[in-house]
Amino acid sequence: MKSLYERLAATMKPEDIGNHYSDLLVRWTPESEAIINQWRKENDLVRGWGLCSFFTNQVEGGRWIDIPFAFDPYWQAKGM
């Protein structure tokens, strides 16, 4: 099963994905919302957005989603 990061990276433009340490940052689009919602259903996280938070990116603009601990390359670099 693909991780949330893998699913988003396969669909989104590279400039629409970022990170802050281990947190995955992704631009909000209908596509990103659908991917996140599907992942939440598969992982039994259907009540609200949980730990995810929304913010306005002051550099690139637009609405973004911060998903804690979901940036796979951070964990891979740590050997996890």
C-alpha positions in Angstrom: 0.0 0.0 0.0 1.4 3.4 -0.9 1.9 6.0 1.7 0.1 9.3 1.7 3.3 11.1 0.5 3.7 8.6 -2.4 0.2 9.1 -3.5 0.4 12.8 -3.4 3.8 12.9 -5.1 2.5 10.7 -7.9 -0.3 13.1 -8.6 0.7 16.6 -7.6 3.2 19.0 -9.3 6.5 19.1 -7.5 6.0 22.7 -6.6 2.8 21.9 -4.8 4.5 19.6 -2.3 6.9 20.6 0.4 8.0 19.9 3.9 9.1 21.3 7.2 11.3 18.6 8.7 9.0 15.6 8.9 5.8 17.5 8.2 4.3 17.1 4.7 3.0 20.3 3.2 0.7 20.1 0.2 -1.2 22.8 -1.8 -4.9 22.3 -1.3 -6.6 21.3 -4.5 -9.7 19.2 -5.2 -7.3 16.4 -6.2 -5.1 16.6 -3.0 -8.3 16.7 -0.9 -9.6 13.6 -2.6 -6.3 11.7 -2.1 -6.1 12.7 1.6 -9.8 11.7 2.2 -9.3 8.3 0.5 -6.1 7.7 2.6 -8.0 8.7 5.8 -10.8 6.3 5.0 -8.4 3.4 4.3 -6.7 4.1 7.7 -9.9 4.5 9.6 -9.4 8.3 10.2 -12.8 9.5 9.1 -13.6 11.9 11.8 -12.5 15.4 10.9 -9.1 16.3 9.6 -7.3 15.1 12.8 -3.8 16.5 13.1 -3.9 18.1 9.7 -4.1 21.9 9.6 -4.7 24.4 6.9 -2.7 27.6 6.4 -2.1 30.3 3.8 1.3 30.1 2.3 2.8 33.6 2.5 5.5 32.8 -0.2 3.7 30.8 -2.9 0.2 31.9 -1.9 -2.9 29.8 -1.8 -4.3 27.4 0.8 -2.0 24.6 2.0 -2.4 21.5 4.2 0.2 20.6 6.9 0.2 16.9 7.6 2.5 16.1 10.6 5.1 13.3 10.3 4.0 12.3 6.7 7.1 13.5 4.7 8.6 10.1 3.8 12.0 11.4 2.6 12.7 12.8 6.1 12.2 9.4 7.7 14.1 7.6 5.0 17.1 9.8 5.6 16.9 8.9 9.2 17.0 5.2 8.3 13.4 4.6 9.4 
